[in-house]
Amino acid sequence: MARKKHTAEEIVAKLRQVAVLMAQGRQVADAVRAIGVTEVTYYR
């Protein structure tokens, strides 16, 4: 199965979405699952 290459804009949007979710009090693991990536990918 081929991987999807995300554009820089998509990556920035997802990182901002995680920041908003964490500001609302969600844990990092829950926030990254909500955007559809793994914790390892988020920290990478």
TORGUDREN-926262 format. One line per field, with one value per residue: x, y, z of N, C-alpha, C in turn; residue number from 1; residue in three letters. Coordinates in steps of 0.2 Angstrom, whole numbers, m for minus. Layout:
N
n_px	c(X/...)
n_py	c(Y/...)
n_pz	c(Z/...)
ca_px	c(X/...)
ca_py	c(Y/...)
ca_pz	c(Z/...)
c_px	c(X/...)
c_py	c(Y/...)
c_pz	c(Z/...)
seq	c(NUM/...)
type	c(ala/...)
END
This chain:
44
n_px	c(4/3/11/4/9/10/6/15/7/m4/2/6/m7/m13/m4/m7/m20/m19/m12/m23/m32/m25/m24/m36/m37/m35/m26/m10/m9/m23/m26/m18/m23/m35/m33/m28/m15/m1/7/21/23/19/28/40)
n_py	c(m6/11/25/41/57/71/88/103/112/105/97/108/112/101/100/112/109/99/107/115/106/101/112/113/104/90/75/72/59/57/68/67/55/59/67/58/52/43/43/43/47/61/66/65)
n_pz	c(0/m5/3/8/3/12/11/15/20/25/35/44/47/54/65/71/74/84/94/97/103/113/121/125/135/132/132/124/117/115/107/95/90/87/75/67/66/72/88/88/75/76/85/78)
ca_px	c(0/7/10/2/14/6/9/17/1/m8/6/5/m14/m13/0/m11/m26/m16/m11/m29/m35/m21/m25/m43/m36/m34/m19/m6/m11/m29/m26/m15/m27/m41/m31/m27/m8/2/11/28/23/18/35/45)
ca_py	c(0/17/31/48/62/77/94/107/116/99/96/113/112/96/102/117/106/96/112/117/101/100/118/112/99/83/72/71/53/58/73/65/50/63/70/52/50/40/48/43/52/67/68/65)
ca_pz	c(0/m5/8/5/5/14/9/21/23/28/41/48/49/59/71/74/77/90/99/100/107/120/125/128/140/130/132/118/114/112/102/89/87/84/69/62/66/78/93/85/69/79/88/72)
c_px	c(4/5/8/7/9/10/11/11/m4/m5/5/m2/m15/m10/m4/m17/m24/m15/m17/m32/m31/m22/m32/m43/m35/m27/m16/m9/m18/m30/m23/m19/m33/m39/m29/m20/m6/6/18/28/23/25/40/44)
c_py	c(6/22/37/53/68/83/98/110/111/98/101/113/107/97/107/114/103/101/114/112/100/107/117/107/92/81/72/65/54/63/71/59/54/66/64/50/47/45/48/48/59/70/68/71)
c_pz	c(0/0/4/7/6/12/15/24/27/35/46/51/55/65/75/78/84/95/102/105/113/124/128/133/138/131/125/114/111/106/95/86/84/77/64/61/72/82/90/79/71/81/83/68)
seq	c(1/2/3/4/5/6/7/8/9/10/11/12/13/14/15/16/17/18/19/20/21/22/23/24/25/26/27/28/29/30/31/32/33/34/35/36/37/38/39/40/41/42/43/44)
type	c(met/ala/arg/lys/lys/his/thr/ala/glu/glu/ile/val/ala/lys/leu/arg/gln/val/ala/val/leu/met/ala/gln/gly/arg/gln/val/ala/asp/ala/val/arg/ala/ile/gly/val/thr/glu/val/thr/tyr/tyr/arg)
END
